[in-house]
Amino acid sequence: MISDIHHDAARRRYSLVIDGVEAYLTYERPKPKHRHITHTIVPDALGGRGLGKRLVKRIMEEITADGETVSSSCWFASALIDKSADWAKLLG
C-alpha cells in the first residue's frame, strides 16, 4: 500500500511509506527562500518504482510554487534537476 508523500517541515523531510518501509528526501534551509537538497534515500526493497523521482518532483513543485531557489548535494536530485530546464532555472 502506498501512502501519500508527507512533508515534515520541522524535520525538513519528505517521506513515502510502502508496506512499512520508508523512502525519503531531506533538505536544509541555508538562507531564506532557498532549499538545499541533501539526500534522497530509497531502500533496496522499494527500488525500481520511481519513488525517488516522485520525492524530487514533490519538493520541486513546492519550491516552484513558493518562488524559492534550490541547490543540491544529492547526486540523484541534482541529475533530475539538471535534466529539467524549468527546474534548472531555479538553481541558485
N, C-alpha and C positions, 0 to 999 in steps of 0.2 A: 504494500500500500504506500502511495506517495502522498506526503503531506505538502502543503504549500511552503514556499520559501518564507522563512521567518527572519525578520531583521531585528536584531537586538542592538539598538543604538548605544546603550550603555557599555556593552562589551565590544562594540564595533565589529559585529559579526553577522553574516548572513548564513543561514543553515537550512538544510533539507534532510529530513529523516525518512528512510525507507526501511521497513522491516526492522526497526530498532537500530539501524546503522546510520551515522550522520556524515554527510558531506558538508563542507563549509568553506567560506571565504572570509578572510579577516582584512581589516584596513586600519589605517591610522588617520588622524586629522592633524597634520603638522602645522597648518595655518588655516584661517577662516576660509570657507567656501572651496576647500580643496580636500580630496581624499587620496590617500596613498595606499594602494592595494599591496598587501604583504604576502598573503598565502591563499592558494586555492587547493584544498585538500579533498580528494575523493578516494576513499579506501578501495582496495582491490575488489572487495565484494560488490562494490557499486560501479566499478569501471565499465567503460564502453557504452554508457547510457546517455551521454551528453549532459550529465549533471553539472560538470564544471562549466560548460558553456552557459547553461541556464543560470548559474550563480553569477557569472560575469555579466551576462545580459541584464540581470536584475539590478546590479549595482550601477551599471552604466545607464540604464533607463532613469534611475533616481538621480544620478549625477547630472544628466541632461536636463531633467525636469526642474532641478534645483538651481540650474545655472552655475554649476561648480566646474572646477578643473580636476584633472586626475593625473596621477603618476603611478608607477608600479615597479616593484622589485620582484614580483612573481612572474616567472618566465611564461606561465600559461596565460595569465591575464594580459601580459604585455603583447604576446603573439596575437591574441584576438583583437586587442585594441589597434595594433598596427595594421591588421587586415581590413579594418573598417574606416573608411575616410571620415565618416561622421564622428566616430569615437576618437580617432587620431587628432581631430581638431581641438579636442578637449584637453590634450596633453599640456601640462603647464607646471 
